[in-house]
Amino acid sequence: MRRKALTLLLVSVIFLTSCSKDTPLVPQPSTNEADYTAYDYSDHTDSSEAVYKTLLADTSAIGEGKPVFAQNELPADWSWVRFPGFDAKDEVFGYDVRSCDISGEDLSPVTDFNDLCFDTNTTWPKQLPEGFNPKKLLNDNKNPGLGIRALHKKGITGKGVGIAIIDQALLLEHEEYKDNINLYERIHCSDDTAQMHGPAVASIAVGKKIGVAPKAKLYYIASTFGHSTDSGYDFDASIMADAILRILEVNEDLPKEDKIRVISISKGYSNRDNGYDELQAAIKKADEANVFVLTTSTGEYYKDFNLFGMDRDYEKDPEEVSSYEPVSWVAEDYYSNPERYASYNFMLVPIGSRTIAGCTDTDDYALAHNGGLSWAVPWCAGFYALCCQVKPDITPQEFIELAYSTATTTEIEHEGKTYSFGKIINPAGVIDELKNK
């Protein structure tokens, strides 16, 4: 991708509020025309380039607190999903029964309830195994954990702080975050409906019951960071860079007290990727504007911050540090070589057994035991928003240093051995330090 610095591409713009129909508007340039570069992907040669839509909103009223949406998104249709049977266990989702009718299934092959990935649309047998209560598990695992709700009770909710998320298409009207959204746009996005990933990360960051920062404002860009080709997915980091620069542009229209302070992107990258230099330059520009850019490869730019996650059984208390353990997809390797993992200097946040907003309806929720790094990024972004509320002039580097200096550890018993597991994020410790500065 190349950005056409001399070409002002007017994209179709739609303004939408929660109570209005889609109404086309005349496209408006940035408030700072000298710095404005439209998103021109005419040099992309992919045969299906037409499916990647760029829709920007008129942000002239956004500084007045009026939400602007470039497009609404249809809910995903999962009515076609069928359960393949208990002889098909997925490595990530276990027995995936989301949106499945398993009312006629025998659940006796399931020896560990953590192996069940389900949602509010799962139709269960009338007789469930003793001790298994899906509704209760969905509710209990909405807790972001590690004392975050105690901070909320003290009024530390992210109020007045902007969080930007760049991810897949979002179901805008989900009850968890519909009141938080200030902006929704598309940049090079091929999704034809809301996708699973978008509602999940949005709810983890700012969800009313799920989120780490339930009062923060959400600015969201839906994007496809590359192309699906016959040979697989071709990632282009420069598209991600475009979205970051757009967020910085939007930030110029916001009053000082409502600025976007953190960008959450649940995608990784490396120096081998196309567009790496453009992406690093965009992150540098954000950093210079005191906007923290979090990715699943945050350490590529912030060399001393390696964000990672940890799992927890469904029924263990998310508030207790002792409930957590290595994520399942590295656990075997971790127990074989804990010293090597300690050398990575990971900052651990909760990702496993997290209830997330669903994508098929406005009150849908889903739960899986195995968490991915995608969930770590919005969790950390939400917590950074809490820190910004407490200390508005905090910088990413100050946060990183405090996160490590206040981190905690726990001991894990595994096959007769004791392991020291950490560094684990300590929200109360970080907030206390900020209050004393």
N, C-alpha and C positions, 0 to 999 in steps of 0.2 A: 504494500500500500504506500502511496505517496500522497501527501497533503498538497493540494494545489494552492499555493500561497497567493497567486494572482487571480484566482477565479473565485468569484462569490457565487456559490451554488445555492439558489433558493430552493429549499426543500418544502414539501407540503407540510403545513402546520395545522394542527387541530387543537382547539382549546376545549377542555372538558372539565366540568365540575361534577360533583356527585349527584347534582339535581338537574343537570342539563343534558341535552342531546349533543352528539358530535357536531361541532360547527366549525367549518373552515374559516381561517383567518388569513389576512395578508401576512406573509412571512416578514419577520422583523430581524434586522441585523443586531449584533451585540451592541450594548451600550458603549463599548469601547471599540469603535470600528477599526482603529489602527491596528489592534491586536487580533481582530477577528479573522479566522480562517474557516470557511465552511468545510463540510466533510464531503469530499469528492472522491469516490471510489471508481471513477470511470476507467482507471488503468488496471483494475482487476480483470483478469481474463477468464475467470471461472465461468463455465457454461451456464451455471444456475445463479449467476450474480443477481439477477432480478428479484430473487426471493429475499435478499438481505435488505431490509427497509431501514431508512434513516428518517426519523420524524422528530423534529425539534419543536418545542413550545415557545410561545411568546412569553418571556419571563419579565416583562416590564412591570407587572403587578406583583411579582413574587416577594418583593421587599416589603409589601404591605401585608404579608401573611396570607395571601390568597393562593390556594393550591392551583397549579396548572398541570394539566395532563395532555400529552401529545396524542394519546390513544388509549382507549380502554382495551382490555384483553378478555377474551372469552374464557370461561373455566375449562380446564382439561376434561376430556371425556374418557373415563376409565371403565365405562359400562361393559366393554368387551373383555375385560380381564377375567381370566379363569385360573383357578388354582391347579397346578400341574400334578399335585399329589405329594405325599410325604417321602417319596423316593427321590425327589428332586430338591436338594438342599443347596441354596445359593451360598457361595463363600462369604458374601458381604451381608445379604439380607436374611440369611437362614431360610426358614420357611416363610416365604413372602405371601401373606394372605391379605394384603391391602386391597380393598374394594372387591374382595372375593366372597362368594357365597359358599361357606364350608359347613353349612348347617347339617349336611348329611355325612360329614367326615368323622372318623374316629380319631381323637387326639391322643390316644395312648402312645403312639410312636414318639411323641414329643416328651423327652425326659428333662428338658431344661426350658422353662418358659422364655428365657432370654433368646432362644432360637426363633421365637415368633415375632415377625415384623408385621404390624397390623395398623388399621386406622378406624375411624369412626364409621366407615362404610363396610367394614367386615361383618358378615352375617355368620354368627357363631352357632354351634349346636346348642340345643336347649339345655343340655346337661354339660357343664364345663368341669374340667378337672378340679379337684379340691384345692383351694388356695389360689386359684387363678381368677382374677377379676380384671378384665381388660379395661373397663370404664375407670376403675380406680387407678390403674397403672397410667393411663393416659393423663389423668388429672394430676397425680402425684409427681409425674416427671415433667410437668410444666415449670417446675422450680429451677431457675438458673443456677442455684447452688452457691456454696461457699460464702454464705452471709450476704449475698446481694439483696435479698428481700429485707434484711435488717437495715441495710442502707436506704432502701426505698422508704421504709417507715420513718426514717429521719429526714425525709424530703430530698434525698440524693437520688434523683430519678433521670437525670439527663436533661431536665427542663432548660430550654433556652439554647441547647446545643444542636447543631446540625450533623447528621450522619448521612453520608452518601454511600449507596451500594450500586455496584456495577455487576450485573448477573443476568440470568435468563429472564424471560417474560414473567411478569408479576400478575397475580390475581389481585387487582387493586382494592376490591371491596371486602377482603377478608376481615372479620371482626377483630382480629388481633392487632392490626396496624392501620386500618383504613383512616383513622383520625390523625395519624402521624404524617401521612404523605403530603409533602409540599410540591413535589415535582415528579413527573414520570415522562420519560422520553425513550426513544429508540435510536441507537447508532449501530448500523450494520447488524441488524437482528433478523433472523430467519424464522423465529418461532411463530406458529400460527394460532396458538392458544397459550394460556398460562402454563408454565412448566413447574415440576416439583421443586426444583432448586430455589427459585425466586421466593415463593412464600416462606420456605424454610429459613433462609438466611435473614429475610426481613423480620420474621417473628422472633428469631433468636436475638437480633439486635434491639428491636424496639417494640416487640409484642406487648400487649396490655397485660397478659397473664404469664407469658413465656419470656418476655424480653429482659435483657440486662438494663436497658435504658428506656423504660416505657413512656417517658414524657419527651424524649428527643424527637426532633423533626427529621423526616426521612426524605432524601432526594435520591431518586432511583433512575438509573439508565439501564435499559435492557439491551444486551449486545451479544453477538456471536463473534468470538475472537478468532475468526478464521473461516475456513471453508470445509465442508464435507465433500470429499472426493471419492472416486472409485477405489483409491488406494488407502483411504482412511481420512482422518481429520488433519488438516493442515493449519496449524496455529500461526497467527500473525500478531505478534505482540504490539505492533504499531496501532492496531485498532483499539487495544486496551489503552494505549497512550492517548489516542483521540478522546476517549471517554473521560479520562482523568483531566485533560485540558478543558473539556467542556464543563466539568464540575467546577474547576477553578474560575471559569468564565461566569458561570451562574453565581458563584460566591461574590463576585463583584457587585451584583445587584442586591445583596443582602446587607441589612444594617449590621453594625459591628457586634451587637449583642446576640445576633442570630446566625453567625457565620457557621459554615460547614467546617468541622474541625478534624474529621477523620473520614477516610474512604475505605470501604470494605470490598475487597475483590477476592472471591473464593476460587482463585486460579493461580497456578504456579507458572514459573518461567525460568529460563536459564540463559546464559550467554551464547548458547548455540541456536537460539530461536531467531527467526526472522523478526525484525523490528525491535530487537533487544535494546539497541542504542536509543531509539526513539522513546521506548518505555522508561529507561533509566533517566533520560532527560526530563520526561514528564513528572516522574516521581521527585526528581531534584527540584523542579519548579514548585511542586506542591510542598515539599519540605521547607523551601525558602519562604513560603507563604504560611508556615506553621500549620500545615495540614498533613496529618499522619496517614500514609498510604499502607494499608495492611493487605498482604496477599498470603497465599500458602507458601510463598518463597520470600517472606519479608526480609530474611537475612541477606538476600541478594543486594539490597540497598543499605539497610541498617545492619551492618556487619556483626553487631554484638547482640542481636535479638533473633533468636530462633524459636518461633512460635510452634507449639505442638499440642497434642491433645491427650486425654486420658479417658478411660472407660469406667463404667460403674454398673453393677447389676441393677436390674429394674427395681428391685425391692430395697436396695440400700439407700440410706439417707443422703440426698445430694448436698446437704449442708456440711457433712462430716468429711474432713480430709481423709480419714481412714477408710472411707467407702471406695476410694479410687484406686485404679490399677492401670498397668500399661494397656494401650489399645490392643485389641485382639490381633490385629494384623501385623504387629511387631512383637507380641508377647513372647513367643518362643525364642526369637532372636535376642530379646532383651534379657531373659533369664539365663541364656547361654553366655552372654557377654555384657553384664551390667556396666562394667567400667567403660566400655566403648560408648554406650549410650550416655553415660555421665559426661563424657568428653564433648558431646554435642552441645551441652549447656542449654538444653531445651527449657523454655518457659511453658509450663503445662496448664491448660485450661480445660474445663469439662466439655466433652463432645459426645460421649456414649450415653445411651438411655435418655435422650432428650426428645420430649414431645415437640413436634414442629407443626406449623400451620400447613394444611393441605392445599391442593391446587384445584380440587374438583368442585368445591362449594365454599361459601363464605364462613361456614362454621365447622369445616372439616379439620381433623387433626390426625397425625400419624406418629408412630413410635417404632424405633429400631434400636436394638442394643448396641450394634456396631456404629460408632461415629467416625466420620471422616474429617480431614483437616478443613474441609469446607465449613464445618460448624465452628471451628476454633476462631476463624477470622471475624465473623460478626459478633461472637461472644466478646472477643477482645475489643472490637470497635465500640460495642456498647459500654464496656467498662471504661474505656478511654473517655467516652462522653461524660460519664459520671465524674471522672477526674477533672475534666474541663469545667464542669459546673462548680466544683469545689475550688479550683484554682484556674481561672480563665486564661492566665498567661502561661500555662504549662506547655512544655515543648515535648515532642516525641522522645528526644534523648533523655530528658528529665524523667519521663515516665518509664523508659526502659531501665534506667539506673535504679529507680525506686522499686520496680517490679522484681528485680533480681535481689536487691538488698533486703527486701521484706519477705521474700518467698519462704515457703515452709516445705517440710518433707514429712513423709509417713513411712512406716515400716510394713512390709508385705511378707506374709508367710507363704511360701510356695514350695511344695514337695520337700518339706523338712528344712528348708533354708530360709533365712531372713534377709530381705533386701531393703535398702534405704531408697525410697522412691521420691523424687523431687528434682528440680525445683517446681513447686506448685504455687500458682498465683495466690496472693493473700490480699483480697480486696480491702478488708478493714485496715490492714497494716499500711497499704498504700495511701488510703484516704486519710488515716491519722497523720501520716507524715506530711501530706499536703496541707492539712489544716494547721500544722505547726510551722509551716514555712512563711 
